[in-house]
Amino acid sequence: MSLKTSKPVLRSAAWRISLWATLAFACGTMLVFVFLHRFVAGDIQRRSDAWLSGEVEVLGDVAERTPKDALYGRVVGEVAELAGKEVPNKLLAESSSNDSVFFLQTGGDGSLKLWVGAGTGEPNRAAILAIRMVPGQPTDLDVQGFQIPFRVASIRIDDGSYIYLGLSERDELRVLRSLRLRFFLLWLLLVLLGFGIVFLTTRRMLSHIREISEVASSIGHSGLNARVPTTERNDEVSHLALTLNHMLDRIESSMYQLHTITDSLAHDLRSPLTAIRGKLEMSLSATTQGEQAEPIVSAIEELDRLTDYLNKSLDVAEAKADALRLTRSEIDLNELLKIMIDLYEPSMSEKGLEIRLQRSGPIKIEADAALIHRMIANLFDNELKHLPAGCAVNLRVTADDDNASLILEDNGPGFDAEVLPHLFERRVKGKKSTGHGLGLAFVDAVTRAHGGTVSASNREKGGACLTVTLPLIPIGPPISAQAGV
Amino acid sequence: MRLLLVEDEIDIRSFLQTSLEEAGYQVEAAADGKTAEQLAIEGQFDILIVDLGLPDQDGISLILRLRQLGVRAPVLILSARRSVDDRVRGLEQGGDDYLTKPFALAELLARLRNLLKRNSAPGAEATRLRVVDLELDLLRREATRAGQVLQLTPQEFVLLEYLCRNAGRVVTRSMILDRVWGMRIQPDTNVVDVHIYRLRGKVDGQGQQPLIRTLRGVGYVLKDL
């Protein structure tokens, strides 16, 4: 029986594990980047602020010293333009155009005195006047007509006018943007790669575990000679496989010992039984039938009972150890019960008992025919021996998706209350029972060996109820004929 | 009929030899595989009885060896083991038979007869069986005793047919269970006896000579005069 069902990848444990691992990894790296980004952005800001503060001071100095004549505008303007060429973080390709820096001098009343930069400088002046600027402290400034804000530093010079030096944050933002883009691409690559690696590794590991569990679960059904697959690697999973195999070795060897013991016990007892039986039969045929023959006849009968007891107790012992060897074939439970009832009906009616089978369609199981026959014979013998005259036995077989249930009900006295919990143990028998107390233990043993269960209860209306549940033949590919261990 | 008996347990060997000779076989006995091999090569045997647990070799190896040496006679395998070896199943399919110890002598003899019959040329299948004044029509599934039709259930007819086919020979309860109901069980109760008792009630009417006899401790026999 194979447990391998084509499970969708999205529901596999490997998928879930890799998803969670990747999520954690992605969040972690993202957090690291956020910190890094803030650090880099702060550093760039600090540098441009330092430059702005320095340059505005130099320009203030120049403006103060330059005489206020016709050349004032040209001198200060040139110095300002020169300063604009030393802008930090500037991209080389755009060194020619210079709209990233502006120089503005306003009078104490806010009137424009000198402008160096792109455009008329009027919107810049308006924007500066709109906010309150603290001299010496660079501030962000949004200017109408420019998408990117400026960083502006100011200084007040002795003649009461203000000098402003503005630096577009365009380059700074471009550096950060390219940093973000590169990081994001790298991050995506890492996350995808990480996901792939984690997924493949866990899937490999889990598929190994699944192989192990598949083999382990099939071992109970198909003998103990199978072993779980092992790998060369020295990890936990291969360690698990090795441990399981060692365990299986030990179980197999103890099973083998048990078989050897039961086999030799059977052999050692059956050989003398054969000799005794043979001698008894010979003396029986030699003497005439009659009074003299009686002790011999009863000795033979005792001997046959002893043989049956021996067989049953060895079967029960092996089944208890899960070591009963089965030769499975297809059996129709309804058909089998019909034959069994045919066999037992005369004895039952002779005792004043009635036996009925509620017929239903064929219900097929795959089981050891000889053992199932003996099991049902045991159940019927049990009824025959313990039911008082006038009672009826009702039989029916039902089936659900996986199991067939054989339900046997009677309207007799039911089970003794103190015996009921131990009904399927060896040597447990009712007060009036004359058997050796193996019958129901044998029923239990055979059922278990076939992967089924048996339960007993007393019915509310009086009488006993026994339910034997056996697994149905699974729908799908038939189980290949299994030889015993 | 020449029979080779290979059995190491002296008690079993001696009672089998005596019983088989009484049943009309010419028996040669061997206690181990080596002796058995020699005997089998020297003499022609019609049938072999081989115990699985021999002191010097496995019974199956002996059988396979004898087959290689050209011994064609069918083999009845005796085993005291619990499990039926796969190789025994193979031999069973090859036409040999298998019997678990302990066994009833009647069963052993029946199996020997079956093996010999299987190996002889199959004759035309009889459609009527007749024992004294009991007559069975196998096609119409009808039994008559002294011209009177017996009211038998189908199962009773099968049982009677089995007894008639073995008329004069002992059949045990387990043989009846095996051949008539097709199951190898050992009921604690007298289920077979009740069937026989009922059948006897129908077959052996008042004033008629009783045909079905019970041999206590052994089984039943349909008398053949």
Interface residues (C-beta under 8 A of the other chain):
Chain A: H259 T262 D263 A266 H267 R270 S271 P272 L273 T274 A275 I276 R277 G278 K279 L280 E281 M282 L284 S285 Q289 A293 E294 I296 V297 S298 A299 I300 E301 L303 D304 R305 T307 D308 N311 L314 R325 T327 I339 D342 L343 Y344 P346 S347 E350 A369 A370 H373 R374 A377 F380 D381 L384 K385 G435 G439 A483 G484
Chain B: E9 D11 I12 F15 L16 T18 S19 E22 G53 A80 R81 R82 S83 V84 D86 T100 K101 P102 F103 A104 L105 Q155 L177 W181 G182 M183 R184 I185 Q186 P187 D188 T189 N190 V191 V194 H195 R198 L215 R216 G217 V218
